[in-house]
Amino acid sequence: LKEKVIARRIVSDHLPRLARSRIVVIPRVNARESGLLEDDLASLVSHHVYGVSVGKIKSAEDVLYISELLAQQEKLAGLEIGFTKLILWIETALAVVNAYQISASSTRIIGVAFGAEDFANDMGVFRTNVEYAKNVVCVAAKAAGVLALDTPFTNFRDLDGLRLDSCTAKGYGFNGKFAIHPEQIDVINQEFTPSISETDYARRVVTAFEKAVLSGKGAVELNGEMIDAPVAKRARSILNLASTVSDRCKAGG
């Protein structure tokens, strides 16, 4: 408990400097059941903090409770209600069952993350046996229109394993992945950023489909594959993501 209080103070003291560096700051706070959440939010909510990441969310009621706490602190800090965003961790069997209700419970929510270690512990299984839960969380996040974020890869020295794990998560539909060590960041960013070949193909898909639409067709063949509206929509999403990443890199973000 003493170390958590010290950590809270350290994070709070460093917020102004982090904000000046144009870093989007989203501290992870303690879970509701810890008894520390209220003091965590009181020390962190400010214009320096974009949002908070909250562990062990079990139901939509947890989210409403947290949102009310945030509103109270936003009023005290002179912030607009809703200023502080949320990333929620789904880490228990109950939370997986409630995944969509949690993901859609507040407009503050920007992302939902799957916590494999705690989920495996709750289920009494090995970490390798959590694919079903990962898929549920990812689908729930997508259905709610928020980011789906994959669990950390704990062996931070195994970058090849991280690359494979990230590629698999991307294949499920996850938008990103948490890192537990700075050396993991580049690999994660590389895997979740569209490659040159992906963007080139997406551009050809969009071009071919737009030409088909202009000629009155609803679909077109490209390299032996049928391109219709859903495929073109997916291609546009890839191009939009690539453009966003490029713009942030140019801005130094």
Salt bridges, closest charged atoms under 4 A:
GLU33 OE1 - LYS58 NZ 3.12
ASP40 OD1 - ARG8 NE 2.67
GLU61 OE1 - ARG32 NH1 2.58
ASP62 OD1 - ARG32 NH1 2.90
GLU74 OE2 - ARG108 NH1 2.72
GLU91 OE2 - ARG28 NH2 3.45
GLU117 OE2 - ARG127 NE 2.65
ASP118 OD1 - LYS56 NZ 3.35
ASP150 OD1 - LYS134 NZ 3.24
ASP150 OD2 - LYS177 NZ 2.60
ASP165 OD2 - LYS177 NZ 2.61
GLU191 OE2 - ARG163 NH1 2.97
GLU198 OE1 - LYS170 NZ 3.33
ASP200 OD1 - ARG203 NH1 3.34
GLU210 OE2 - ARG236 NH2 3.84
